Amino acid sequence: MKNTLNQHVLYKHTAQDEIQWFYCGECDYRSKTKCLMQKHVLCKHTPPNEINWFQCGHCTYKAKKKTTLKEHILSRHTAPDKVQWVGCDQCPYKAKSRSILTKHVRNKHTVVVEEVTWIDCERCSYKTRWNSNLIKHIRNKHDASYKVKYS
């Protein structure tokens, strides 16, 4: 419990200049915790043959992180009657996970434009709320070999 409180304080109430950042030795990425840095290195810089993959027992999908595999199984292989659905408090929508519900709320119920953080494509007029969508856009429309640059 104490660790969770410490993480909350770090993420929500610590000024940027007071954070002891962890810097990646391979790129410009930085993180607030050692654990996040380890996950970054695993996902972005570890060669595939050196990863202990988590294999889905239902299909050929494999993941670098156990949590990613759990999300995959929940979204792709869990019967609707076995899911603990998370309901939207603003409409009848129900999601299989809290993270999916959070995306729904941002996409469907954020009315004031000032509340939305838009990410612009540097190469055209495309803009999105999601960094992952921008990466897909750049790879599909501009540069198939685009690599993510962290700041």
N, CA and C of each residue as an Amber inpcrd file, in Angstrom:
protein
   453
   0.8250000  -1.1970000   0.0000000   0.0000000   0.0000000   0.0000000
   0.8700000   1.2620000   0.0000000   1.9430000   1.2460000   0.8010000
   2.8230000   2.4020000   0.8680000   3.4360000   2.6790000  -0.5020000
   3.8430000   1.6160000  -1.2200000   4.4360000   1.7700000  -2.5400000
   3.4560000   2.4230000  -3.5100000   2.1900000   2.0150000  -3.4550000
   1.1670000   2.5840000  -4.3220000   0.9780000   4.0720000  -4.0250000
   0.9700000   4.4360000  -2.7490000   0.8490000   5.8390000  -2.3620000
   2.0590000   6.6330000  -2.8510000   3.2450000   6.0760000  -2.6970000
   4.4520000   6.7530000  -3.1680000   4.4130000   6.9760000  -4.6780000
   3.9430000   5.9810000  -5.4130000   3.8360000   6.1210000  -6.8650000
   2.8260000   7.2090000  -7.2230000   1.7030000   7.2340000  -6.5130000
   0.6870000   8.2580000  -6.7580000   1.2840000   9.6500000  -6.5500000
   1.9790000   9.8430000  -5.4360000   2.5910000  11.1400000  -5.1490000
   3.6010000  11.4950000  -6.2390000   4.4170000  10.5350000  -6.6470000
   5.4050000  10.7720000  -7.6880000   4.7530000  11.2050000  -8.9940000
   3.7110000  10.4930000  -9.4130000   3.0800000  10.7580000 -10.7030000
   2.1760000  11.9820000 -10.7020000   1.5120000  12.2510000  -9.6100000
   0.4940000  13.3020000  -9.5990000   0.8960000  14.5870000  -8.8820000
   1.8360000  14.5180000  -7.9480000   2.0930000  15.6830000  -7.1080000
   3.5530000  16.1160000  -7.0360000   4.4200000  15.5180000  -7.8420000
   5.8300000  15.8730000  -7.8110000   6.1540000  16.7400000  -9.0210000
   6.7670000  17.8870000  -8.7690000   7.1570000  18.7920000  -9.8540000
   8.2190000  18.1220000 -10.7270000   8.1710000  18.4250000 -12.0270000
   9.0960000  17.8190000 -12.9910000  10.5580000  18.0020000 -12.5820000
  10.9020000  19.1680000 -12.0510000  12.3010000  19.4240000 -11.7030000
  12.7270000  18.7580000 -10.3880000  11.7820000  18.1510000  -9.6670000
  12.0970000  17.4490000  -8.4230000  12.2110000  15.9350000  -8.6080000
  11.9100000  15.4640000  -9.7950000  11.9200000  14.0240000 -10.0600000
  13.3400000  13.5560000 -10.3420000  13.7150000  12.4270000  -9.7610000
  14.9990000  11.7980000 -10.0800000  14.7490000  10.8530000 -11.2570000
  15.0200000  11.3280000 -12.4610000  14.7200000  10.5800000 -13.6710000
  15.6880000   9.4220000 -13.8640000  15.1710000   8.3630000 -14.4940000
  15.9810000   7.2360000 -14.9460000  16.0980000   7.3870000 -16.4610000
  17.3270000   7.4420000 -16.9740000  17.5580000   7.6770000 -18.3910000
  18.0050000   6.3960000 -19.0880000  17.4520000   6.1880000 -20.2890000
  17.8200000   5.0320000 -21.0990000  19.1930000   5.2720000 -21.7190000
  20.0280000   4.2400000 -21.7220000  21.3470000   4.3320000 -22.3260000
  21.3390000   4.1380000 -23.8340000  20.1760000   3.7600000 -24.3960000
  20.0820000   3.4690000 -25.8240000  19.3680000   4.5600000 -26.6220000
  18.5120000   5.3570000 -25.9670000  17.7390000   6.3730000 -26.6670000
  17.4480000   7.5290000 -25.7110000  16.5840000   8.4390000 -26.1050000
  16.2860000   9.6270000 -25.3100000  15.1850000   9.4160000 -24.2760000
  14.6800000   8.2100000 -24.1510000  13.5940000   7.9420000 -23.2070000
  14.0550000   8.1420000 -21.7660000  13.1340000   8.6300000 -20.9250000
  13.3740000   8.7270000 -19.4870000  12.1070000   8.2990000 -18.7710000
  12.2670000   7.8040000 -17.5410000  11.1010000   7.3630000 -16.7700000
  11.2370000   7.8170000 -15.3270000  10.1310000   7.7940000 -14.6440000
  10.0930000   8.2170000 -13.2490000  10.4760000   7.0960000 -12.3040000
  10.4460000   5.8510000 -12.7790000  10.7730000   4.7180000 -11.9120000
  11.7250000   3.7500000 -12.6230000  12.4900000   3.0220000 -11.8290000
  13.4120000   2.0180000 -12.3610000  12.6420000   0.9030000 -13.0600000
  11.5160000   0.5390000 -12.4890000  10.6880000  -0.5250000 -13.0630000
  10.2290000  -0.1680000 -14.4790000   9.7640000   1.0680000 -14.6650000
   9.3390000   1.4960000 -15.9950000  10.5130000   1.5040000 -16.9710000
  11.6940000   1.8750000 -16.4910000  12.8690000   1.8570000 -17.3560000
  13.1950000   0.4290000 -17.7780000  13.0980000  -0.5180000 -16.8510000
  13.3620000  -1.9150000 -17.1920000  12.3660000  -2.4180000 -18.2350000
  11.0990000  -2.0380000 -18.0940000  10.0850000  -2.4320000 -19.0810000
  10.3810000  -1.8090000 -20.4370000  10.8050000  -0.5330000 -20.4370000
  11.1520000   0.1420000 -21.6790000  12.2890000  -0.5930000 -22.3980000
  13.3550000  -0.9080000 -21.6600000  14.5090000  -1.5980000 -22.2530000
  14.0750000  -2.9500000 -22.8100000  13.2550000  -3.6720000 -22.0630000
  12.7580000  -4.9640000 -22.5360000  11.9790000  -4.8080000 -23.8370000
  11.0630000  -3.8700000 -23.8690000  10.1710000  -3.7260000 -25.0260000
  10.8270000  -3.0800000 -26.2380000  11.7610000  -2.1720000 -26.0160000
  12.3030000  -1.3930000 -27.1260000  13.7190000  -1.7610000 -27.5540000
  14.5150000  -2.3420000 -26.6650000  15.9160000  -2.5310000 -26.9960000
  16.4330000  -3.9670000 -26.8500000  15.6240000  -4.8680000 -26.3390000
  16.0770000  -6.2450000 -26.1680000  15.8310000  -7.0320000 -27.4480000
  16.8430000  -7.6770000 -28.0040000  16.6460000  -8.4770000 -29.2170000
  15.6110000  -9.5900000 -28.9710000  14.7620000  -9.8680000 -29.9580000
  13.7050000 -10.8720000 -29.7810000  14.2040000 -12.2270000 -29.2920000
  15.4010000 -12.6290000 -29.7250000  15.9100000 -13.9460000 -29.3140000
  16.3810000 -13.9750000 -27.8580000  16.4520000 -12.8160000 -27.1970000
  16.8600000 -12.7540000 -25.7890000  15.6830000 -12.5440000 -24.8350000
  14.4780000 -12.5250000 -25.3740000  13.2800000 -12.2710000 -24.5630000
  12.6440000 -13.5900000 -24.1420000  12.2310000 -13.6690000 -22.9010000
  11.4310000 -14.8020000 -22.4280000   9.9680000 -14.4690000 -22.7220000
   9.4990000 -14.8910000 -23.8820000   8.1640000 -14.5410000 -24.3590000
   7.0820000 -15.2160000 -23.5180000   5.9450000 -14.5340000 -23.3990000
   4.7480000 -15.0970000 -22.7720000   3.8220000 -15.5210000 -23.9160000
   3.6170000 -16.8170000 -24.0410000   2.8600000 -17.3880000 -25.1520000
   1.3950000 -17.5580000 -24.7770000   0.5030000 -17.1280000 -25.6680000
  -0.9280000 -17.3390000 -25.4660000  -1.2290000 -18.8220000 -25.6420000
  -2.0370000 -19.3730000 -24.7550000  -2.4090000 -20.7750000 -24.8320000
  -3.5440000 -21.0530000 -25.8020000  -4.0950000 -19.9860000 -26.4120000
  -5.2470000 -20.1380000 -27.3080000  -4.9180000 -19.8930000 -28.7790000
  -3.8100000 -19.1630000 -29.0370000  -3.4490000 -18.8270000 -30.4160000
  -1.9320000 -18.6280000 -30.4880000  -1.4450000 -18.1120000 -31.5950000
  -0.0040000 -17.9550000 -31.7910000   0.5540000 -16.6540000 -31.2150000
  -0.2890000 -15.8350000 -30.6210000   0.1470000 -14.5510000 -30.0560000
   1.1670000 -14.7730000 -28.9400000   2.1770000 -13.9100000 -28.9040000
   3.1280000 -13.9260000 -27.7950000   3.4100000 -12.4820000 -27.3980000
   3.7220000 -12.2880000 -26.1060000   3.9270000 -10.9400000 -25.5750000
   5.2290000 -10.8680000 -24.7910000   5.7700000  -9.6760000 -24.7260000
   6.9890000  -9.4510000 -23.9540000   6.7050000  -9.3240000 -22.4700000
   5.4850000  -8.8890000 -22.1240000   5.1200000  -8.6950000 -20.7190000
   3.8910000  -9.5370000 -20.3860000   3.8590000 -10.0490000 -19.1640000
   2.7430000 -10.8800000 -18.7190000   1.4330000 -10.0860000 -18.7290000
   1.5060000  -8.8080000 -18.3510000   0.2870000  -7.9880000 -18.3320000
  -0.2840000  -7.8100000 -19.7380000   0.5890000  -7.7000000 -20.7240000
   0.1250000  -7.5700000 -22.1120000  -0.5680000  -8.8470000 -22.5540000
  -0.0330000 -10.0010000 -22.1720000  -0.6770000 -11.2680000 -22.5010000
  -2.0420000 -11.3720000 -21.8230000  -2.1300000 -10.9500000 -20.5670000
  -3.4110000 -10.9830000 -19.8570000  -4.4570000 -10.1100000 -20.5650000
  -4.0440000  -8.9210000 -21.0130000  -4.9590000  -8.0370000 -21.7540000
  -5.4080000  -8.7000000 -23.0540000  -4.4800000  -9.3580000 -23.7470000
  -4.8010000 -10.0620000 -24.9880000  -5.8450000 -11.1480000 -24.7380000
  -5.6120000 -11.9730000 -23.7160000  -6.5360000 -13.0700000 -23.4120000
  -7.9060000 -12.5180000 -23.0440000  -7.9320000 -11.4630000 -22.2540000
  -9.2070000 -10.8500000 -21.8700000  -9.9540000 -10.3330000 -23.0850000
  -9.2560000  -9.6310000 -23.9750000  -9.9350000  -9.0210000 -25.1140000
 -10.2610000 -10.0050000 -26.2330000  -9.4490000 -11.0460000 -26.4150000
  -9.6300000 -11.9460000 -27.5560000 -10.2360000 -13.3140000 -27.2320000
 -10.0160000 -13.8150000 -26.0200000 -10.3760000 -15.2050000 -25.7480000
 -11.3150000 -15.4100000 -24.5570000 -11.7190000 -14.3420000 -23.8920000
 -12.5860000 -14.4970000 -22.7290000 -14.0350000 -14.2990000 -23.1430000
 -14.8610000 -15.2750000 -22.8180000 -16.2800000 -15.2100000 -23.1680000
 -16.9360000 -14.0420000 -22.4380000 -17.8770000 -13.3590000 -23.0900000
 -18.5270000 -12.1960000 -22.4710000 -19.1240000 -12.4660000 -21.0870000
 -19.6490000 -13.6730000 -20.8740000 -20.2510000 -13.9780000 -19.5710000
 -19.2000000 -14.2180000 -18.4820000 -17.9260000 -14.3140000 -18.8500000
 -16.8420000 -14.5240000 -17.8800000 -16.0890000 -13.2270000 -17.5470000
 -16.4430000 -12.1390000 -18.2280000 -15.7530000 -10.8600000 -18.0540000
 -16.4030000 -10.0630000 -16.9280000 -15.5620000  -9.4100000 -16.0960000
 -16.0730000  -8.4540000 -15.1180000 -16.1100000  -7.0980000 -15.8110000
 -17.2430000  -6.7780000 -16.4190000 -17.3830000  -5.5830000 -17.2330000
 -17.2680000  -4.3280000 -16.3760000 -16.6670000  -3.2840000 -16.9560000
 -16.5440000  -1.9900000 -16.2950000 -17.4450000  -1.0240000 -17.0500000
 -18.4630000  -0.4860000 -16.3680000 -19.4550000   0.3620000 -17.0130000
 -19.0830000   1.8320000 -17.0150000 -19.4520000   2.5020000 -18.0960000
 -19.2840000   3.9490000 -18.2020000 -20.3820000   4.6130000 -17.3810000
 -20.0280000   5.6420000 -16.6220000 -21.0380000   6.3140000 -15.7990000
 -21.7720000   7.4120000 -16.5680000 -21.4420000   7.5600000 -17.8830000
 -22.0770000   8.5990000 -18.6830000 -22.9480000   8.0660000 -19.8200000
 -22.8480000   6.7570000 -20.0690000 -23.6490000   6.1450000 -21.1250000
 -23.7040000   4.6390000 -20.8700000 -24.4380000   3.8740000 -21.6920000
 -24.5570000   2.4230000 -21.4500000 -23.3170000   1.5950000 -21.8020000
 -22.2820000   2.2000000 -22.3490000 -21.0850000   1.4720000 -22.7860000
 -20.4640000   0.6860000 -21.6310000 -20.0100000  -0.5250000 -21.9360000
 -19.2750000  -1.3580000 -20.9830000 -17.9960000  -1.8340000 -21.6580000
 -16.9070000  -1.8650000 -20.8710000 -15.6060000  -2.2690000 -21.3920000
 -15.0910000  -3.4850000 -20.6350000 -14.1840000  -4.2100000 -21.2830000
 -13.5920000  -5.3920000 -20.6460000 -12.5060000  -5.0330000 -19.6490000
 -12.0050000  -3.8000000 -19.6980000 -10.9640000  -3.3860000 -18.7400000
 -11.0840000  -1.8890000 -18.4790000 -10.4780000  -1.4500000 -17.3730000
 -10.5080000  -0.0360000 -16.9960000  -9.7560000   0.8180000 -18.0180000
  -8.6620000   0.2950000 -18.5830000  -7.9000000   1.0850000 -19.5570000
  -8.7160000   1.3190000 -20.8310000  -9.4790000   0.3310000 -21.2600000
 -10.3410000   0.4990000 -22.4330000 -11.4460000   1.5070000 -22.1200000
 -12.0010000   1.4460000 -20.9150000 -13.0330000   2.4090000 -20.5130000
 -12.4680000   3.8280000 -20.4880000 -11.2490000   3.9960000 -20.0040000
 -10.6300000   5.3180000 -19.9630000 -10.5120000   5.9030000 -21.3650000
 -10.1020000   5.0890000 -22.3320000 -10.0200000   5.5560000 -23.7220000
 -11.4050000   5.9400000 -24.2450000 -12.4130000   5.1380000 -23.9170000
 -13.7800000   5.4350000 -24.3360000 -14.2170000   6.7980000 -23.8070000
 -13.9970000   7.0370000 -22.5180000 -14.4180000   8.3000000 -21.9020000
 -13.7100000   9.4760000 -22.5710000 -12.4120000   9.3480000 -22.8150000
 -11.6830000  10.4310000 -23.4850000 -12.2090000  10.6780000 -24.8950000
 -12.5110000   9.5960000 -25.6220000 -12.9710000   9.7410000 -27.0070000
 -14.4060000  10.2270000 -27.1240000 -15.2710000   9.7660000 -26.2580000
 -16.7040000  10.0280000 -26.4170000 -17.2740000  11.1080000 -25.5080000
 -16.6430000  11.3620000 -24.3750000 -17.2670000  12.2560000 -23.3940000
 -16.4380000  13.4760000 -23.0290000 -15.3090000  13.6900000 -23.6810000
 -14.5360000  14.9030000 -23.4500000 -15.0720000  15.9560000 -24.3940000
 -15.8240000  16.9010000 -23.8480000 -16.5280000  17.8730000 -24.6700000
 -15.7000000  19.1330000 -24.9010000 -15.0840000  19.6530000 -23.8690000
 -14.3460000  20.8980000 -23.9760000 -13.0180000  20.6330000 -24.6800000
 -12.7920000  21.3250000 -25.7830000 -11.6010000  21.1120000 -26.5930000
 -10.3260000  21.3420000 -25.7750000 -10.3630000  22.2890000 -24.8190000
  -9.1890000  22.5690000 -24.0060000  -8.7910000  21.3680000 -23.1510000
  -9.7360000  20.4620000 -22.8600000  -9.4470000  19.2870000 -22.0440000
  -8.6900000  18.2190000 -22.8340000  -8.6910000  18.3310000 -24.1590000
  -8.0780000  17.3260000 -25.0120000  -6.6530000  17.7470000 -25.3550000
  -5.7240000  16.8180000 -25.1920000  -4.3490000  17.0630000 -25.6090000
  -4.1750000  16.4490000 -26.9940000  -4.0330000  17.3070000 -27.9950000
  -3.8650000  16.8410000 -29.3610000  -2.3900000  16.6500000 -29.6770000
  -2.0820000  15.6110000 -30.4370000  -0.7260000  15.3400000 -30.8910000
  -0.7360000  15.5260000 -32.4070000   0.0960000  16.4420000 -32.8980000
   0.1240000  16.7690000 -34.3250000   1.2050000  15.9930000 -35.0540000
   0.8810000  15.6010000 -36.2720000   1.8860000  15.0220000 -37.1550000
   2.7520000  16.1730000 -37.6680000   4.0660000  16.0050000 -37.6220000
   4.9870000  17.0410000 -38.0780000   5.0730000  17.1010000 -39.6090000
   4.4720000  16.1140000 -40.2910000   4.6270000  16.0240000 -41.7430000
   3.3680000  16.4070000 -42.5230000   2.2100000  16.4760000 -41.8270000
   0.9640000  16.8400000 -42.4950000  -0.0070000  17.3960000 -41.4550000
  -1.2600000  17.5680000 -41.8230000  -2.2400000  18.1910000 -40.9190000
  -2.9270000  17.1930000 -39.9860000  -2.5610000  15.9390000 -40.0340000
  -3.1670000  14.9190000 -39.1680000  -2.9100000  15.2290000 -37.7030000
  -3.9380000  15.0040000 -36.8730000  -3.7740000  15.1190000 -35.4270000
  -4.6310000  14.0610000 -34.7500000  -4.2050000  13.6570000 -33.5520000
  -4.8830000  12.6000000 -32.8220000  -4.7160000  12.8210000 -31.3220000
  -5.5030000  12.1340000 -30.5550000  -5.3660000  12.1740000 -29.1000000
  -4.3770000  11.1230000 -28.6080000  -4.0510000  10.1720000 -29.4430000
  -3.2890000   9.0020000 -29.0190000  -1.9580000   8.9090000 -29.7400000
  -0.8750000   8.7710000 -28.9760000   0.4550000   8.6310000 -29.5470000
   0.5480000   7.3830000 -30.4260000  -0.0940000   6.2920000 -30.0080000
  -0.0510000   5.0620000 -30.8020000  -0.6960000   5.2690000 -32.1730000
  -1.7600000   6.0780000 -32.2410000  -2.3910000   6.3760000 -33.5340000
  -1.4680000   7.2070000 -34.4190000  -0.7360000   8.1480000 -33.8180000
   0.2060000   8.9580000 -34.5950000   1.3060000   8.0770000 -35.1760000
   1.8170000   7.1500000 -34.3850000   2.8600000   6.2450000 -34.8710000
   2.3340000   5.4180000 -36.0480000   1.1210000   4.8680000 -35.9160000
   0.5200000   4.0960000 -37.0200000   0.3450000   4.9730000 -38.2530000
  -0.1250000   6.2090000 -38.0380000  -0.3210000   7.1400000 -39.1470000
   0.9930000   7.3900000 -39.8870000   2.0530000   7.7140000 -39.1380000
   3.3520000   8.0070000 -39.7660000   3.8500000   6.7940000 -40.5440000
   3.7200000   5.6070000 -39.9660000   4.1890000   4.3950000 -40.6510000
   3.3640000   4.0920000 -41.8980000   2.0500000   4.3580000 -41.8410000
   1.1810000   4.0660000 -42.9840000   1.2390000   5.1230000 -44.0820000
   1.4070000   6.3850000 -43.7090000   1.3090000   7.4760000 -44.6890000
   2.6490000   8.0870000 -45.0970000   3.6620000   7.9910000 -44.2220000
   4.8940000   8.7170000 -44.4990000   6.1490000   7.8450000 -44.5570000
   6.3310000   6.9640000 -43.5860000   7.6060000   6.2580000 -43.4570000
   7.3760000   4.9130000 -42.7670000   7.3550000   3.8480000 -43.5500000
   7.0660000   2.5130000 -43.0120000   8.0940000   2.0570000 -41.9820000
   9.3070000   2.6110000 -42.0310000  10.3510000   2.1900000 -41.0970000
  10.5160000   3.1710000 -39.9390000   9.5200000   4.0200000 -39.7140000
   9.5930000   5.0360000 -38.6520000   9.8700000   4.4080000 -37.2880000
  10.8340000   4.9630000 -36.5760000  11.1810000   4.5250000 -35.2150000
  10.7480000   5.6080000 -34.2360000  10.2360000   5.2030000 -33.0990000
   9.7770000   6.1390000 -32.0870000  10.9720000   6.8040000 -31.4330000
  10.8760000   8.1200000 -31.2770000  11.9140000   8.8810000 -30.5780000
  11.3190000   9.3560000 -29.2640000  11.9820000   9.0260000 -28.1810000
  11.4920000   9.3980000 -26.8540000  12.1480000  10.6790000 -26.3840000
  11.3740000  11.4670000 -25.6330000  11.9420000  12.7020000 -25.0670000
  11.7730000  12.7130000 -23.5710000
